[in-house]
Amino acid sequence: MSKVKAGGSSKNIHNNAGQRLGVKRFGGQKVTAGQVLVRQTGATKIAGDGTYVSRNFTIHAAKDGVVGFKLVKKTKFTGKSERRTQVVVL
């Protein structure tokens, strides 16, 4: 029985699967309520009309319709405004 923990280096430990993030339904596509539109970490895109955000910042369609994307100005806490992509379902 060994008296010391293993002290070797482990090099082959970074083999995690990707999270499959990104836009799942593009502009002009028809969607039904509840479908995933965008999977993201953090709110890089914001939800607009006809959409909602779940716990992990995934944007879903709240109603049936056609997906659209538009640039909007969003004011930050500091007062500075930045352009963000807004996802809408019309």
C-alpha positions in Angstrom: 0.0 0.0 0.0 1.3 3.4 -0.9 2.1 5.9 1.8 2.1 9.0 -0.5 -0.5 10.3 -2.9 0.3 10.1 -6.6 2.4 13.1 -7.6 2.4 12.7 -11.4 1.0 15.2 -13.8 -2.3 14.5 -15.5 -2.4 15.7 -19.1 -5.4 14.0 -20.6 -8.1 15.4 -18.4 -9.6 18.1 -20.7 -12.0 16.1 -22.7 -15.3 17.7 -22.0 -18.0 17.8 -24.6 -19.0 21.1 -26.1 -22.1 22.9 -24.9 -23.7 23.2 -28.4 -24.3 27.0 -28.0 -25.4 29.4 -30.7 -28.4 30.4 -32.8 -30.7 27.5 -33.4 -33.4 29.2 -35.4 -32.4 31.9 -37.9 -34.2 35.0 -39.2 -37.2 34.2 -41.4 -37.8 30.7 -40.0 -41.2 29.7 -38.7 -41.3 28.5 -35.1 -43.8 27.2 -32.6 -44.2 28.2 -29.0 -41.5 26.8 -26.7 -38.9 26.2 -29.3 -35.3 27.1 -28.5 -34.1 30.1 -30.6 -30.7 30.8 -29.0 -28.5 29.0 -26.5 -25.9 31.2 -24.9 -23.8 31.7 -21.8 -24.7 35.1 -20.3 -27.1 37.5 -22.1 -25.2 38.2 -25.3 -28.5 38.5 -27.1 -31.6 39.9 -25.4 -35.2 38.7 -25.7 -37.8 40.9 -27.4 -41.5 40.6 -28.3 -42.8 37.0 -28.4 -39.8 35.5 -26.6 -38.7 34.7 -23.1 -35.4 33.8 -21.3 -35.0 30.7 -19.2 -32.7 30.1 -16.2 -29.5 29.5 -18.3 -30.1 32.5 -20.6 -31.6 30.3 -23.4 -34.1 32.3 -25.5 -37.4 30.5 -26.3 -40.3 31.4 -28.5 -43.4 32.4 -26.5 -45.8 32.2 -29.4 -46.0 30.8 -32.9 -44.6 33.0 -35.6 -41.5 34.0 -37.6 -38.1 34.7 -36.0 -36.4 38.1 -36.5 -33.2 39.8 -35.3 -32.6 43.5 -34.8 -30.0 45.7 -33.3 -31.1 47.9 -30.3 -29.3 50.2 -28.0 -29.2 49.0 -24.4 -28.2 51.2 -21.5 -25.8 49.7 -19.1 -25.7 50.4 -15.3 -23.0 53.0 -15.7 -25.1 55.0 -18.2 -23.1 53.9 -21.3 -25.1 52.4 -24.1 -24.1 49.5 -26.3 -25.6 47.8 -29.2 -27.2 44.4 -28.6 -29.0 41.9 -30.8 -32.6 41.5 -29.9 -34.5 38.3 -30.8 -38.2 38.7 -31.7 -41.0 36.5 -32.8 -43.6 38.2 -35.0 
